Amino acid sequence: MAKMCDICGKKPSAGNNVSHAHNITKRRFLPNLQNVRALVNGTPKRMSVCTSCIKAGKVIKNVRKSKPAFNATK
């Protein structure tokens, strides 16, 4: 699975870890991706979407129909 948003194309970016002694090592900043069931052209599809796209409303979530609750007391 590529660590990339299916909506906006956000990908990992590179940077540096800087310690107190100013030792510098490379690091990666990963996007906050969530797996969601979204409606694409009216059909549900599993997508890997970043949270900023979910928060901005760029994704229409597909809501599964839940089973009716079992009532033990009659």
C-alpha positions in Angstrom: 0.0 0.0 0.0 1.4 3.4 -1.0 1.3 5.9 1.8 -0.5 8.4 -0.4 -4.0 10.1 -0.1 -6.3 8.9 -2.9 -8.1 12.3 -2.9 -5.4 15.0 -2.7 -2.2 13.0 -3.4 -0.5 13.9 -0.2 2.7 11.9 0.2 5.4 11.5 2.8 7.9 14.4 3.0 11.5 14.3 4.2 13.1 16.3 7.0 15.7 16.0 9.8 15.7 14.9 13.4 17.7 17.4 15.4 19.0 16.3 18.8 20.0 18.5 21.7 23.6 18.0 20.7 22.5 19.1 17.1 23.2 15.7 15.6 21.1 15.6 12.4 19.6 12.4 11.0 17.1 12.0 8.2 13.4 11.3 9.0 10.1 11.0 7.2 6.9 12.9 7.9 4.0 10.6 7.0 0.5 11.8 6.2 -2.3 10.8 8.7 -4.1 8.3 6.4 -7.3 6.5 7.4 -9.0 3.7 5.5 -12.6 4.7 4.8 -15.5 3.3 2.8 -16.5 6.1 0.5 -19.0 6.6 -2.3 -17.3 6.9 -5.7 -19.7 7.4 -8.6 -22.5 5.9 -6.4 -20.6 2.7 -5.5 -18.9 2.0 -2.2 -15.1 1.7 -2.4 -12.4 1.4 0.2 -10.0 4.3 0.0 -6.9 5.5 1.9 -7.7 9.2 2.7 -5.9 11.8 4.8 -7.7 13.3 7.7 -7.6 16.8 6.2 -9.6 15.6 3.3 -12.1 13.9 5.6 -12.4 17.1 7.7 -12.8 19.3 4.6 -15.7 17.2 3.4 -14.0 16.0 0.2 -15.1 12.4 1.0 -18.7 11.2 1.1 -18.6 8.3 3.6 -20.7 5.2 2.8 -22.8 4.2 5.8 -23.4 0.5 6.1 -26.9 -0.6 7.0 -26.8 -2.1 10.5 -28.8 -5.1 11.6 -31.8 -4.4 13.8 -31.0 -4.7 17.5 -32.1 -7.9 19.2 -34.5 -7.2 22.1 -34.3 -10.0 24.7 -37.2 -8.7 26.8 -40.7 -9.2 25.3 
